């Protein structure tokens, strides 16, 4: 029987119910938050389901306990600052730091993840095995390993920033409703080049009686998931390889559904952890065998000596990925026989031919009819695997598309914050130049870098945005306010370039220039539109039509006087010539002052052609069509629209969405399902795979010719 620890998580699903009163040990809630029921509690803070009143947005609020010590208060503030700096799709984002009326820090607001902890998922899976129940896709080993890879991605990103978590465990991992994974609770994390303020004398260590609770003192971490160097209190030796050790213990549990450390008392647990001891690597169900490759991966990740572990968490993740794809892993290289068996597993058809040849020559082992039957069964199994491979490929690509949209959203949030600061902050230097649309039309006044040497369809300036004014505006009267936006050009350039990479690191100035010129970022355009009718758009273009008023555009009106982020339908850009241009997919957000005044709208965009060619296209597989379908079963983006020219009407209007034309898929999408279907469309057999995008709620649909999965 696997040990199932108690405790909830930020995303445990509960019905909303207003709080009837705060516990005496808690500080008062900030005015702009409405708190509901608690959903998690630690040694120095409690997490509540909450609502940001002004935004009408459900969030999680981690509130500092009134009884917290000075050191705990410092740790709490540091956790908020550090987590906010780790901008990664698998690390829960921090929205705001909240303070009480007296100015003291009370807590921080973060994304509310509706779902369950990895701890809960593993408990459910173990229960299913013990009951003899069928293991569904949500609890399957492949799904659990995919979650593990996302955890590794988050940890590897933190390590690239010089941050170690030091408290990795299943209870600190949240799994959302659509498979999104978030690594939580960075309360004992630290930067490797910063002295450890949690390292105190052994005699002062505070020890909890629950091995899953984070220990603070000379020993930092949770006893059940500690590396030997952590358990021994050798804090100077605790580095990224210690996090890797904890990941190895988590992988042990993901695969076997039992804890790697199963000692009795807490002291015995510390002794076992300090010695690098682990339980037998056996599945909780006697009917299940643990793959030898996974065993080798865990053994390498949890080697006693840090130098014997993987060189990085990324290398650990790579071995797990290779296991999932059936490739040889570095922790257990194949011998001659192993290479033969692995080759046979990959080349079933050639193996079948070889077996058939032996059968034909001997004529004594099996009859021809038995061979035909075996051949048919193998062919059917192979085809089933090929069909499933289409879905696996589609799901993997959907994850990459999701990450791209998340990078766009993160960039938009940064632009909104920067724009608010620019409009409310100090006056910019007087020498900052602003270029209006009229300047761009005049060769003598336009920016010096304006030209055609980029991947944009028309000449642009990659150094300066352009400012367009609605008809009737007094440029002189607004010039002072518009000048406040001038410093944003540096932020926008860096923001667009940084979005080209999952690491979010700001590239060098030369690399920024190359990324922008080659349009390697998912963001093609970014803009700040003021409520007065000012359109501040990057890159700078000479394509704003006469009489253009951004306030009438669909991307502006969808966020005008509204809170929160919104993705619009594709629209035909009004700033085009008579030949028309590509469709554009916008993401916008209302811009508000600190006093609640609506200031305008900020937005980022990607063209549909680029989205299709760089993200929707399925690598290494010939497709008939790829599509993004919304929750109502309508086509939002169709690969057939890539490269087409749409006639602009000068109004930036969203296009009307047509229903997706495969009823079986529409029915599944509306039900929130993912999977694969075999259909007949236009007289042709197709395999259609579809996977949901967590960020937008849309579904990525891939169609391939059914003949491509038939055994050859």
Phi and psi in degrees as a GROMACS rama.xvg file:
@    title "Ramachandran Plot"
@    xaxis  label "Phi"
@    yaxis  label "Psi"
@TYPE xy
-75.6431  142.862  UNK-2
-75.3675  125.849  UNK-3
-114.794  106.881  UNK-4
-71.2932  157.195  UNK-5
-82.8486  173.14  UNK-6
116.34  145.381  UNK-7
-105.987  -171.225  UNK-8
-140.924  171.634  UNK-9
-60.9289  -31.0319  UNK-10
-102.878  8.51741  UNK-11
-59.6077  129.693  UNK-12
-79.1851  123.556  UNK-13
-139.865  153.84  UNK-14
-68.6628  140.579  UNK-15
-67.5806  132.07  UNK-16
-146.801  126.166  UNK-17
-60.4472  145.448  UNK-18
-68.8263  138.713  UNK-19
-92.4746  -8.10186  UNK-20
168.703  145.45  UNK-21
-87.2769  141.392  UNK-22
-58.8411  149.137  UNK-23
-58.3499  -27.9878  UNK-24
-78.934  -2.59288  UNK-25
-101.652  148.461  UNK-26
-71.8677  165.693  UNK-27
-71.4384  146.717  UNK-28
-74.5536  147.157  UNK-29
-62.1169  156.739  UNK-30
-64.0326  -31.6565  UNK-31
-88.0472  9.80853  UNK-32
-121.787  141.413  UNK-33
-113.66  116.97  UNK-34
-91.5392  144.155  UNK-35
-115.973  -140.341  UNK-36
-77.3406  149.886  UNK-37
-69.2354  143.732  UNK-38
-126.974  7.24612  UNK-39
179.29  150.66  UNK-40
-146.676  139.292  UNK-41
-126.968  -167.294  UNK-42
-71.1108  -24.8695  UNK-43
-129.25  2.16099  UNK-44
-157.018  161.614  UNK-45
-128.688  139.954  UNK-46
-103.976  130.727  UNK-47
-118.594  146.958  UNK-48
-72.7326  134.858  UNK-49
-146.465  175.612  UNK-50
-136.806  129.038  UNK-51
-78.3503  113.522  UNK-52
-60.7288  -47.6373  UNK-53
-65.3424  -33.9296  UNK-54
-94.6043  -10.5767  UNK-55
52.8688  42.0361  UNK-56
-115.573  131.163  UNK-57
-73.6417  131.938  UNK-58
-141.038  175.172  UNK-59
-109.627  139.684  UNK-60
-123.444  116.416  UNK-61
-95.024  115.707  UNK-62
-110.086  133.684  UNK-63
-74.004  135.105  UNK-64
-72.0297  143.089  UNK-65
-60.8192  -30.9554  UNK-66
-82.9787  2.99195  UNK-67
-65.7829  146.258  UNK-68
-77.8274  170.889  UNK-69
-61.5989  -40.9473  UNK-70
-64.2736  -39.8054  UNK-71
-66.4475  -37.063  UNK-72
-64.4344  -39.319  UNK-73
-66.9341  -41.2827  UNK-74
-61.5962  -40.1443  UNK-75
-63.1336  -47.4865  UNK-76
-64.3991  -39.2656  UNK-77
-65.4431  -39.1236  UNK-78
-58.7434  -43.8948  UNK-79
-63.5088  -46.0381  UNK-80
-64.3179  -45.28  UNK-81
-66.4233  -44.8332  UNK-82
-63.348  -37.7464  UNK-83
-63.9447  -26.7645  UNK-84
-83.3879  -15.8165  UNK-85
-92.6222  82.9213  UNK-86
-88.3178  94.8932  UNK-87
-145.448  144.979  UNK-88
-57.7661  -22.7516  UNK-89
-108.267  17.3761  UNK-90
-122.177  126.141  UNK-91
-60.9352  128.421  UNK-92
-77.3557  142.15  UNK-93
-93.2584  130.419  UNK-94
-89.3227  -56.7694  UNK-95
-148.203  156.679  UNK-96
-99.41  126.864  UNK-97
-104.306  146.506  UNK-98
-131.486  153.769  UNK-99
-82.395  177.404  UNK-100
-62.7033  -28.4227  UNK-101
-80.4466  1.03772  UNK-102
90.5997  -2.49743  UNK-103
-83.2698  149.414  UNK-104
-67.7323  129.687  UNK-105
-113.867  -25.7539  UNK-106
169.376  -171.97  UNK-107
-141.17  151.445  UNK-108
-99.5317  132.968  UNK-109
-135.811  171.226  UNK-110
-60.5428  135.232  UNK-111
-87.8618  118.068  UNK-112
-97.1181  111.705  UNK-113
-83.9883  109.098  UNK-114
173.161  -134.626  UNK-115
-147.771  163.931  UNK-116
-80.1212  158.872  UNK-117
-60.4558  -33.8029  UNK-118
-56.2028  -47.282  UNK-119
-65.1944  -40.6432  UNK-120
-62.1754  -42.8319  UNK-121
-66.3899  -38.8613  UNK-122
-61.5149  -44.0729  UNK-123
-62.174  -41.1491  UNK-124
-65.5889  -44.5881  UNK-125
-61.7864  -41.3604  UNK-126
-60.2668  -41.9055  UNK-127
-62.4498  -42.634  UNK-128
-63.1441  -41.9736  UNK-129
-66.7669  -30.0587  UNK-130
-85.0352  -8.79068  UNK-131
74.9326  20.6495  UNK-132
-79.5747  161.966  UNK-133
-71.6881  136.384  UNK-134
-89.1971  114.047  UNK-135
-82.4286  -179.518  UNK-136
-61.8462  -38.9468  UNK-137
-59.4959  -33.4978  UNK-138
-106.529  3.86743  UNK-139
-66.9935  156.085  UNK-140
-59.5227  -41.2853  UNK-141
-59.3561  -43.8816  UNK-142
-63.3981  -42.9475  UNK-143
-63.0255  -38.8296  UNK-144
-69.9477  -34.2369  UNK-145
-64.6422  -38.517  UNK-146
-60.5175  -42.8866  UNK-147
-60.8259  -39.5122  UNK-148
-64.2607  -35.9146  UNK-149
-67.735  -36.4036  UNK-150
-61.8426  -45.5144  UNK-151
-59.5334  -40.4083  UNK-152
-60.1278  -42.8654  UNK-153
-65.0512  -44.3119  UNK-154
-66.654  -42.624  UNK-155
-61.2834  -39.0503  UNK-156
-62.4006  -46.3799  UNK-157
-60.0593  -42.2321  UNK-158
-61.9739  -36.8573  UNK-159
-65.2971  -21.4847  UNK-160
-93.9546  4.47292  UNK-161
78.8141  23.6824  UNK-162
-116.576  132.42  UNK-163
-112.093  141.976  UNK-164
-79.8362  -49.731  UNK-165
71.6602  2.53592  UNK-166
-145.01  47.2944  UNK-167
-77.3962  128.027  UNK-168
-165.652  159.046  UNK-169
-57.6884  -31.469  UNK-170
-68.6038  -17.5358  UNK-171
-99.3361  16.1447  UNK-172
-120.738  125.166  UNK-173
-106.111  139.083  UNK-174
-117.432  118.36  UNK-175
-77.5303  177.129  UNK-176
-63.9914  -27.0939  UNK-177
-111.106  25.2423  UNK-178
85.9323  2.65595  UNK-179
-69.9035  144.645  UNK-180
-122.733  133.847  UNK-181
-129.978  131.73  UNK-182
-89.8531  124.731  UNK-183
-111.158  178.219  UNK-184
55.1946  82.433  UNK-185
-101.149  30.735  UNK-186
-65.1569  -30.3026  UNK-187
-110.527  11.0461  UNK-188
-67.7887  156.746  UNK-189
-151.803  160.092  UNK-190
-82.9625  137.363  UNK-191
-64.2704  -24.1013  UNK-192
-98.266  13.6006  UNK-193
-114.459  134.572  UNK-194
-55.3122  146.469  UNK-195
-88.3073  106.452  UNK-196
-79.0066  -4.50568  UNK-197
-90.6283  -8.64899  UNK-198
-83.2993  106.64  UNK-199
-124.061  178.575  UNK-200
-61.9067  141.301  UNK-201
-54.491  -35.4256  UNK-202
-68.0082  -19.07  UNK-203
-97.7199  7.02055  UNK-204
-64.657  131.598  UNK-205
-94.853  122.976  UNK-206
-115.575  128.833  UNK-207
-88.243  153.649  UNK-208
-83.8744  -4.82198  UNK-209
-101.297  118.309  UNK-210
-66.5733  -12.885  UNK-211
-90.7866  -6.38498  UNK-212
-84.6151  141.285  UNK-213
-66.0838  129.075  UNK-214
-90.5588  143.388  UNK-215
-128.832  134.345  UNK-216
147.021  -145.646  UNK-217
-62.8266  -36.4407  UNK-218
-97.4948  122.867  UNK-219
-116.798  127.81  UNK-220
134.19  -170.791  UNK-221
-107.69  129.385  UNK-222
-55.4838  -37.3401  UNK-223
-72.1095  -11.653  UNK-224
-131.836  34.6432  UNK-225
-96.6982  146.078  UNK-226
-78.2319  161.631  UNK-227
-56.6652  -40.2568  UNK-228
-67.691  -31.3654  UNK-229
-70.2544  -47.1026  UNK-230
-62.6863  -31.1393  UNK-231
-84.4261  -3.56675  UNK-232
75.9151  19.344  UNK-233
-84.1418  70.0982  UNK-234
-63.0631  -27.5863  UNK-235
-66.8711  -22.5731  UNK-236
-93.9798  -4.44567  UNK-237
-79.7833  116.759  UNK-238
-144.094  -157.32  UNK-239
-61.0435  -28.581  UNK-240
-70.8388  -22.6747  UNK-241
-71.4574  -40.4311  UNK-242
-60.3723  -40.4103  UNK-243
-61.6213  -38.773  UNK-244
-60.3203  -45.7108  UNK-245
-61.8056  -38.5064  UNK-246
-63.0359  -36.9909  UNK-247
-62.3705  -39.6503  UNK-248
-67.1645  -37.4029  UNK-249
-65.6563  -42.239  UNK-250
-62.0105  -40.3806  UNK-251
-52.0072  -48.1738  UNK-252
-73.0133  -36.181  UNK-253
-60.2275  -38.1785  UNK-254
-83.7832  -45.0486  UNK-255
-92.0746  -20.3827  UNK-256
65.4731  25.2718  UNK-257
-136.994  154.452  UNK-258
-69.5647  145.187  UNK-259
-74.3557  -30.0778  UNK-260
-110.594  114.915  UNK-261
-124.846  27.8826  UNK-262
-64.906  164.885  UNK-263
-76.8293  -81.5423  UNK-264
-79.289  168.854  UNK-265
-64.5283  -40.0174  UNK-266
-62.7044  -41.4602  UNK-267
-63.5997  -34.9091  UNK-268
-65.7805  -42.5222  UNK-269
-62.4033  -40.6553  UNK-270
-63.427  -46.4661  UNK-271
-61.8811  -41.7451  UNK-272
-65.5325  -41.8745  UNK-273
-65.6185  -25.7623  UNK-274
-90.6011  -5.25616  UNK-275
73.3921  23.4817  UNK-276
-77.9325  150.025  UNK-277
-142.04  156.484  UNK-278
-69.1833  163.646  UNK-279
-57.323  139.577  UNK-280
-82  75.8644  UNK-281
-129.46  143.264  UNK-282
-69.7625  149.561  UNK-283
-62.8569  -25.5278  UNK-284
-99.6672  128.093  UNK-285
-64.7792  -18.3629  UNK-286
-81.1008  -13.8032  UNK-287
-102.273  135.686  UNK-288
-103.959  140.615  UNK-289
-87.8751  126.824  UNK-290
-57.9798  137.638  UNK-291
-62.9038  -34.5733  UNK-292
-63.9479  -41.9028  UNK-293
-64.5984  -40.978  UNK-294
-56.7534  -44.2745  UNK-295
-64.7684  -38.5362  UNK-296
-62.8776  -46.4239  UNK-297
-63.1589  -43.4788  UNK-298
-61.6021  -39.4278  UNK-299
-70.4062  -43.0943  UNK-300
-65.8094  -28.728  UNK-301
-109.762  28.1043  UNK-302
-60.292  144.112  UNK-303
-61.9985  -46.2015  UNK-304
-82.8749  124.251  UNK-305
-53.8502  -33.4085  UNK-306
-67.7502  -17.7418  UNK-307
-90.095  -4.16382  UNK-308
-83.4316  179.341  UNK-309
-60.7211  150.105  UNK-310
-64.3539  -20.7793  UNK-311
-161.668  165.094  UNK-312
-66.1694  -32.6258  UNK-313
-61.6404  -37.2468  UNK-314
-68.7501  -37.7509  UNK-315
-60.3094  -48.3885  UNK-316
-61.8631  -37.7396  UNK-317
-62.4652  -39.7584  UNK-318
-64.2154  -38.8978  UNK-319
-65.437  -40.1075  UNK-320
-63.5998  -41.247  UNK-321
-65.1863  -36.0619  UNK-322
-61.8645  -43.7144  UNK-323
-65.1872  -30.8551  UNK-324
-92.4563  1.38184  UNK-325
80.2122  16.2352  UNK-326
-89.749  163.958  UNK-327
-65.7942  138.591  UNK-328
-103.974  153.388  UNK-329
-70.8292  -27.7034  UNK-330
-74.7461  -15.227  UNK-331
-149.518  75.8309  UNK-332
-60.3327  145.11  UNK-333
-71.0534  142.315  UNK-334
-86.0694  -176.879  UNK-335
-56.6677  -45.7222  UNK-336
-67.3598  -40.2767  UNK-337
-61.5741  -39.1038  UNK-338
-65.6271  -36.4407  UNK-339
-65.8067  -46.8885  UNK-340
-64.1258  -39.5703  UNK-341
-66.8998  -38.6972  UNK-342
-62.9612  -40.5487  UNK-343
-64.7038  -37.9726  UNK-344
-65.3235  -32.8745  UNK-345
-82.4813  -28.4034  UNK-346
-117.225  64.9237  UNK-347
-60.7885  -36.8798  UNK-348
-67.0285  -45.4907  UNK-349
-63.9512  -38.2746  UNK-350
-63.7416  -40.5483  UNK-351
-62.9533  -40.0358  UNK-352
-63.3377  -41.4984  UNK-353
-63.7846  -43.1252  UNK-354
-63.0996  -40.7294  UNK-355
-62.6474  -37.4558  UNK-356
-63.9228  -42.2419  UNK-357
-63.0913  -42.0447  UNK-358
-63.0065  -43.6534  UNK-359
-64.2284  -37.3985  UNK-360
-74.1993  -42.2207  UNK-361
-77.9835  -45.2077  UNK-362
62.5012  5.20518  UNK-363
-112.425  -13.3951  UNK-364
-89.2277  -52.8914  UNK-365
-134.252  158.653  UNK-366
-83.7045  163.382  UNK-367
-62.0688  -37.3061  UNK-368
-66.315  -38.9748  UNK-369
-65.6454  -38.9832  UNK-370
-61.3153  -44.4577  UNK-371
-61.9183  -39.7843  UNK-372
-64.1915  -45.114  UNK-373
-63.0738  -41.6569  UNK-374
-60.9911  -42.1022  UNK-375
-64.8258  -40.8082  UNK-376
-65.2366  -42.2694  UNK-377
-65.5999  -39.6081  UNK-378
-64.4669  -41.8775  UNK-379
-64.4331  -41.7293  UNK-380
-65.4553  -41.6843  UNK-381
-63.0264  -41.2769  UNK-382
-65.375  -41.0827  UNK-383
-59.3386  -39.8323  UNK-384
-67.8817  -37.1702  UNK-385
-65.2955  -40.7815  UNK-386
-63.2764  -44.1526  UNK-387
-64.1254  -33.1067  UNK-388
-62.6514  -32.8876  UNK-389
-62.0697  -43.8967  UNK-390
-65.0493  -42.5334  UNK-391
-58.8873  -44.0658  UNK-392
-62.6949  -42.6225  UNK-393
-65.5435  -41.7998  UNK-394
-64.4046  -39.6755  UNK-395
-64.8465  -41.3034  UNK-396
-69.2746  -36.0743  UNK-397
-60.0793  -38.9036  UNK-398
-63.1048  -40.506  UNK-399
-67.9398  -38.7982  UNK-400
-63.4166  -42.8192  UNK-401
-57.7683  -44.186  UNK-402
-62.7116  -37.2765  UNK-403
-65.4224  -44.5866  UNK-404
-64.3991  -35.463  UNK-405
-64.3437  -38.4103  UNK-406
-64.9966  -37.7534  UNK-407
-65.1516  -41.8682  UNK-408
-64.6582  -40.9756  UNK-409
-63.5147  -40.1067  UNK-410
-63.9977  -40.8577  UNK-411
-62.2506  -42.6066  UNK-412
-62.2539  -40.4232  UNK-413
-65.4714  -38.0547  UNK-414
-65.5055  -41.5961  UNK-415
-60.2616  -45.7927  UNK-416
-63.6204  -44.2563  UNK-417
-64.761  -38.8233  UNK-418
-66.8085  -41.8589  UNK-419
-61.9806  -43.774  UNK-420
-62.3917  -42.2393  UNK-421
-62.9288  -40.1435  UNK-422
-76.3067  -25.4798  UNK-423
-108.959  -10.0221  UNK-424
-83.6068  -163.813  UNK-425
-69.3375  160.812  UNK-426
-62.4549  136.802  UNK-427
-73.147  164.477  UNK-428
-56.5326  145.889  UNK-429
-68.7541  -17.331  UNK-430
-87.0236  0.695281  UNK-431
-71.0997  129.384  UNK-432
-94.3081  139.693  UNK-433
-115.57  131.847  UNK-434
-109.084  119.853  UNK-435
-89.9019  168.447  UNK-436
-57.6606  -36.3913  UNK-437
-65.0034  -32.4022  UNK-438
-66.6976  -38.6028  UNK-439
-68.621  -26.5117  UNK-440
-79.53  -14.1718  UNK-441
-103.821  111.896  UNK-442
-54.9869  -25.6681  UNK-443
-81.1746  -17.9339  UNK-444
-112.88  -18.6911  UNK-445
-66.375  161.713  UNK-446
-58.9523  149.794  UNK-447
-64.4971  -28.0251  UNK-448
-88.5552  1.00382  UNK-449
-62.7593  125.394  UNK-450
179.714  -170.877  UNK-451
-107.027  11.769  UNK-452
-84.7224  40.6775  UNK-453
-134.637  178.254  UNK-454
-83.649  -0.501544  UNK-455
-71.8838  152.857  UNK-456
-72.9679  -20.6884  UNK-457
-132.117  168.483  UNK-458
-60.5057  141.019  UNK-459
-140.671  165.316  UNK-460
-109.449  121.962  UNK-461
-90.7834  -1.3696  UNK-462
-99.2667  -30.9198  UNK-463
-133.803  137.394  UNK-464
-73.0208  171.528  UNK-465
-115.837  146.623  UNK-466
-112.085  119.604  UNK-467
-106.846  143.953  UNK-468
-118.634  138.268  UNK-469
-65.8727  153.143  UNK-470
-55.088  137.889  UNK-471
89.8863  -5.23837  UNK-472
-77.1042  144.653  UNK-473
-90.3672  104.127  UNK-474
-59.6606  -41.3145  UNK-475
-63.8542  -40.323  UNK-476
-67.7699  -30.6229  UNK-477
-95.958  -6.70258  UNK-478
-58.9801  -40.5878  UNK-479
-60.7171  -42.4692  UNK-480
-70.304  -39.1634  UNK-481
-65.5301  -35.9132  UNK-482
-59.7743  -28.4513  UNK-483
-63.7183  -22.959  UNK-484
-82.3823  -14.6029  UNK-485
-56.6773  -41.78  UNK-486
-63.4928  -16.5535  UNK-487
-65.4672  -19.7007  UNK-488
-60.2824  -36.6209  UNK-489
-67.364  -42.7491  UNK-490
-63.3885  -43.5272  UNK-491
-64.141  -42.9747  UNK-492
-59.9722  -47.8913  UNK-493
-65.5759  -39.806  UNK-494
-62.3773  -46.5686  UNK-495
-66.0116  -41.6988  UNK-496
-67.4273  -41.4297  UNK-497
-64.7765  -30.7128  UNK-498
-68.8816  -10.1339  UNK-499
-74.822  -11.0607  UNK-500
-129.97  147.695  UNK-501
-67.4971  -22.0235  UNK-502
-75.1548  -18.5981  UNK-503
61.0292  12.533  UNK-504
-73.5259  143.422  UNK-505
-77.6647  120.256  UNK-506
-68.0708  171.164  UNK-507
-68.1108  160.538  UNK-508
-55.0085  -41.776  UNK-509
-64.6419  -41.0414  UNK-510
-68.1661  -35.7561  UNK-511
-57.9637  -45.5394  UNK-512
-60.5193  -41.2223  UNK-513
-68.0571  -42.7979  UNK-514
-60.1039  -44.1602  UNK-515
-68.6931  -43.4564  UNK-516
-65.3137  -34.9465  UNK-517
-91.5438  -0.341453  UNK-518
53.4067  48.0973  UNK-519
-84.1013  -13.1533  UNK-520
-80.7995  152.299  UNK-521
-67.6737  -13.7653  UNK-522
-99.2999  122.091  UNK-523
-92.1783  -40.0099  UNK-524
-136.649  149.182  UNK-525
-138.887  148.101  UNK-526
-153.787  155.115  UNK-527
-123.16  119.427  UNK-528
-115.029  117.134  UNK-529
-84.6574  152.69  UNK-530
-63.1311  -21.0454  UNK-531
-72.1903  -15.6455  UNK-532
111.727  21.5159  UNK-533
-92.9323  130.15  UNK-534
-115.194  103.617  UNK-535
-105.455  103.563  UNK-536
-125.369  140.157  UNK-537
-121.63  140.959  UNK-538
-73.1738  163.768  UNK-539
-68.5432  132.713  UNK-540
-134.853  154.932  UNK-541
-105.886  64.0526  UNK-542
-141.948  10.9521  UNK-543
-76.9482  122.902  UNK-544
-70.4988  155.155  UNK-545
-59.3527  138.69  UNK-546
74.8115  16.7348  UNK-547
-71.7031  128.048  UNK-548
-124.079  106.69  UNK-549
-61.137  -23.6918  UNK-550
-68.0673  -14.0889  UNK-551
-93.5937  -5.51457  UNK-552
-73.8961  150.665  UNK-553
-67.2216  -34.4531  UNK-554
-69.7474  -25.7774  UNK-555
-78.5695  -48.707  UNK-556
-64.7902  -27.3328  UNK-557
-69.5629  -19.3065  UNK-558
-118.803  -2.18352  UNK-559
-63.8315  128.882  UNK-560
58.3446  26.9114  UNK-561
-126.45  152.739  UNK-562
-98.0357  152.582  UNK-563
93.2415  166.527  UNK-564
-87.6477  146.226  UNK-565
-141.861  137.628  UNK-566
-99.9509  128.849  UNK-567
-95.4443  174.057  UNK-568
-76.4651  160.211  UNK-569
-59.8939  149.693  UNK-570
-138.273  160.201  UNK-571
-89.1149  121.548  UNK-572
-64.015  125.735  UNK-573
-71.3792  -18.5026  UNK-574
-87.2564  52.3845  UNK-575
-127.069  169.14  UNK-576
-88.0168  -172.129  UNK-577
-65.4133  -22.3786  UNK-578
-75.1006  -11.8941  UNK-579
80.9559  177.509  UNK-580
-153.25  -171.938  UNK-581
-66.8936  161.145  UNK-582
-77.7043  151.451  UNK-583
-126.788  135.397  UNK-584
-105.952  115.076  UNK-585
-102.8  153.029  UNK-586
-130.571  120.771  UNK-587
-130.925  165.614  UNK-588
-151.463  142.287  UNK-589
-66.3053  144.659  UNK-590
-108.789  122.859  UNK-591
-127.229  148.478  UNK-592
-79.1876  170.199  UNK-593
-67.4078  -17.2564  UNK-594
-97.7907  4.71886  UNK-595
93.5029  12.8897  UNK-596
-86.7773  134.144  UNK-597
-73.2385  123.749  UNK-598
-104.053  -26.5199  UNK-599
154.794  -149.56  UNK-600
-137.59  139.434  UNK-601
-114.047  152.57  UNK-602
-156.852  157.065  UNK-603
-131.597  151.865  UNK-604
-142.056  154.78  UNK-605
-133.568  140.723  UNK-606
-76.7453  148.367  UNK-607
-63.9043  -40.2311  UNK-608
-58.7386  -45.0111  UNK-609
-67.2441  -39.1154  UNK-610
-60.285  -43.3911  UNK-611
-65.698  -47.2422  UNK-612
-73.8464  -31.2942  UNK-613
-101.729  -21.6964  UNK-614
-127.007  -45.6908  UNK-615
-74.8494  -29.7669  UNK-616
-60.4385  132.189  UNK-617
-87.8499  117.13  UNK-618
-60.4793  141.294  UNK-619
60.5257  24.4224  UNK-620
-146.556  130.282  UNK-621
-80.9938  124.148  UNK-622
-114.882  153.793  UNK-623
-81.8983  -41.9309  UNK-624
-163.676  146.404  UNK-625
-125.186  143.546  UNK-626
-144.957  147.943  UNK-627
-105.511  124.341  UNK-628
-117.66  133.471  UNK-629
-82.4056  -179.986  UNK-630
-63.106  -23.0584  UNK-631
-88.9825  4.44705  UNK-632
81.1659  24.1823  UNK-633
-103.053  146.583  UNK-634
-73.3093  119.908  UNK-635
-93.3824  -48.7006  UNK-636
-131.382  130.449  UNK-637
-123.669  132.488  UNK-638
-60.1449  -21.4874  UNK-639
-67.9613  -16.4706  UNK-640
-83.8698  -11.512  UNK-641
-64.8947  132.387  UNK-642
81.9837  -8.22233  UNK-643
-76.8693  156.682  UNK-644
-111.436  124.747  UNK-645
-109.427  136.12  UNK-646
-74.8411  124.602  UNK-647
-81.1582  147.704  UNK-648
-113.437  7.42921  UNK-649
79.8005  8.56298  UNK-650
-117.525  -3.20502  UNK-651
51.6273  49.143  UNK-652
-90.788  139.781  UNK-653
-62.2519  144.348  UNK-654
-77.261  157.706  UNK-655
-80.5432  134.288  UNK-656
-87.953  132.115  UNK-657
-92.4999  151.032  UNK-658
-64.1985  143.658  UNK-659
-67.4681  142.743  UNK-660
-98.4879  19.5846  UNK-661
-119.522  99.3419  UNK-662
-55.6886  -38.3027  UNK-663
-61.5992  -37.5224  UNK-664
-74.5317  -41.0713  UNK-665
-58.0486  -44.1712  UNK-666
-61.1246  -43.1273  UNK-667
-67.1464  -41.1877  UNK-668
-62.8628  -44.6596  UNK-669
-63.5613  -28.3516  UNK-670
-84.512  -3.06207  UNK-671
78.7629  18.9317  UNK-672
-89.0592  161.424  UNK-673
-128.196  158.557  UNK-674
154.799  -149.039  UNK-675
-144.394  143.338  UNK-676
-133.794  150.811  UNK-677
-109.129  122.808  UNK-678
-133.094  168.776  UNK-679
-119.176  121.347  UNK-680
-134.999  129.75  UNK-681
54.8213  39.1388  UNK-682
74.0812  12.9146  UNK-683
-125.703  139.531  UNK-684
-79.0472  131.1  UNK-685
-130.195  149.608  UNK-686
-105.405  123.331  UNK-687
-117.867  117.243  UNK-688
-108.533  143.654  UNK-689
-145.683  136.827  UNK-690
-137.662  143.231  UNK-691
-84.8858  143.346  UNK-692
-95.4877  124.57  UNK-693
-69.8399  -33.3076  UNK-694
-69.8953  -48.7015  UNK-695
-99.3576  -17.9452  UNK-696
81.3588  2.52871  UNK-697
-80.3411  172.493  UNK-698
-123.537  133.748  UNK-699
-89.8951  121.401  UNK-700
-118.62  130.044  UNK-701
-122.755  130.658  UNK-702
-115.277  128.554  UNK-703
-128.322  156.747  UNK-704
-66.7511  128.172  UNK-705
-59.5803  -28.3795  UNK-706
-63.0652  -24.4354  UNK-707
-72.5408  -16.2786  UNK-708
-104.664  -3.55228  UNK-709
-70.9124  139.384  UNK-710
-59.4582  142.18  UNK-711
